[in-house]
């Protein structure tokens, strides 16, 4: 059974940092790309970042480039999202998701929410709140 669980959210002041973790089970990182999405109240879900170990692909939304870093620990089946220089507009529920369709540039397709590349599995989200 495929499972994903996000953790590490919390309340932080603007300019601070948080590291989110996505613990996965039931599948191999070779077969899936793992992505982070976020959704703020009243707003559409937004792709934040994605990593695919098998095709060595990582992608970031323009809104987080230079501030967030995604990484994976295949031995621990865990993907991390290091978030630095946080801003109040980063406040949202962050969820991790798995996408089975591996191909070149898969992460760009996932983060931009291209039709046909929606995640196959979702984990429960974790709240990130950035105060000003």
C-alpha positions as CSV (number, residue, x, y, z in Angstrom):
1,X,0.0,0.0,0.0
2,X,1.4,3.4,-1.0
3,X,1.5,5.9,1.8
4,X,2.9,9.4,2.2
5,X,3.0,11.4,5.4
6,X,4.1,15.0,5.6
7,X,5.5,16.5,8.8
8,X,7.6,19.3,10.1
9,X,5.2,22.2,9.7
10,X,4.7,24.9,12.4
11,X,4.6,28.6,13.2
12,X,7.7,30.6,12.3
13,X,8.5,34.3,12.0
14,X,9.2,35.9,8.6
15,X,12.8,35.2,7.6
16,X,12.9,32.0,9.5
17,X,13.3,28.4,8.4
18,X,11.5,25.1,8.5
19,X,12.3,21.6,7.1
20,X,9.4,19.5,6.0
21,X,9.7,15.7,5.7
22,X,7.6,13.4,3.5
23,X,7.9,9.8,4.8
24,X,6.9,7.3,2.2
25,X,6.3,3.6,2.0
26,X,4.9,1.0,-0.4
27,X,6.9,2.0,-3.5
28,X,10.3,2.7,-4.9
29,X,11.7,6.1,-5.6
30,X,13.0,4.7,-8.9
31,X,9.4,4.5,-10.1
32,X,7.9,7.7,-8.8
33,X,8.6,11.5,-8.7
34,X,7.8,13.1,-5.3
35,X,6.3,16.6,-5.3
36,X,5.3,19.2,-2.7
37,X,2.2,21.2,-3.1
38,X,0.6,23.9,-1.0
39,X,-2.8,25.4,-0.6
40,X,-3.6,28.6,1.3
41,X,-7.2,29.4,2.4
42,X,-9.2,30.6,-0.5
43,X,-6.5,29.9,-3.1
44,X,-5.9,27.1,-5.6
45,X,-3.4,24.4,-4.9
46,X,0.1,25.4,-6.1
47,X,2.9,23.1,-7.1
48,X,6.0,24.0,-5.0
49,X,8.8,21.6,-5.8
50,X,9.5,18.1,-7.2
51,X,12.3,15.6,-7.3
52,X,12.8,12.5,-9.3
53,X,15.8,10.4,-8.4
54,X,15.6,8.1,-11.5
55,X,15.8,10.9,-14.1
56,X,17.8,13.3,-11.8
57,X,15.2,16.0,-12.1
58,X,14.3,18.7,-9.6
59,X,12.0,21.7,-10.1
60,X,10.9,24.7,-8.1
61,X,8.0,27.1,-8.5
62,X,9.3,30.6,-9.3
63,X,7.8,31.8,-6.0
64,X,10.2,29.6,-4.0
65,X,13.3,29.5,-6.1
66,X,16.5,30.4,-4.2
67,X,14.7,29.9,-0.9
68,X,13.6,26.2,-0.8
69,X,15.6,23.1,-1.5
70,X,14.2,19.7,-2.1
71,X,16.2,16.5,-1.4
72,X,15.7,12.8,-1.0
73,X,17.1,10.1,1.2
74,X,16.4,6.9,-0.7
75,X,17.6,4.7,2.1
76,X,15.0,6.3,4.4
77,X,12.3,6.6,1.7
78,X,12.0,10.2,2.7
79,X,11.9,13.5,0.8
80,X,12.7,16.8,2.5
81,X,11.8,20.4,1.7
82,X,14.2,22.8,3.4
83,X,12.4,26.2,3.5
84,X,14.5,29.3,4.2
85,X,13.8,33.0,4.2
86,X,10.1,32.3,4.8
87,X,7.6,34.9,3.9
88,X,4.0,35.4,5.2
89,X,2.8,34.4,1.7
90,X,4.3,31.0,2.2
91,X,1.6,30.3,4.8
92,X,-0.4,27.2,3.6
93,X,-1.0,23.6,4.1
94,X,1.8,21.7,2.5
95,X,1.2,18.2,1.1
96,X,3.5,15.7,-0.6
97,X,2.4,13.5,-3.4
98,X,3.7,10.8,-5.7
99,X,3.6,10.7,-9.5
100,X,4.1,7.4,-11.2
101,X,4.7,8.6,-14.8
102,X,8.5,8.9,-15.0
103,X,9.9,10.7,-18.0
104,X,12.3,13.5,-18.8
105,X,11.2,16.8,-17.3
106,X,8.6,15.1,-15.2
107,X,9.0,17.5,-12.4
108,X,8.3,20.6,-14.5
109,X,5.1,19.0,-15.7
110,X,4.0,18.1,-12.2
111,X,4.8,21.5,-10.5
112,X,3.0,23.4,-13.2
113,X,0.0,21.0,-12.8
114,X,0.0,20.0,-16.4
115,X,-3.1,17.9,-17.3
116,X,-2.2,14.2,-17.4
117,X,0.5,14.6,-14.8
118,X,-1.5,14.8,-11.7
119,X,-0.2,12.9,-8.7
120,X,-1.4,9.3,-8.2
121,X,-1.1,9.4,-4.4
122,X,-1.4,12.1,-1.8
123,X,-0.3,12.4,1.8
124,X,-2.0,14.3,4.5
125,X,-0.7,17.8,4.8
126,X,1.1,19.8,7.4
127,X,0.4,23.4,8.3
128,X,3.0,26.1,7.8
129,X,2.3,29.5,9.2
130,X,4.7,32.4,8.7
131,X,4.0,35.5,10.9
132,X,5.1,39.0,9.8
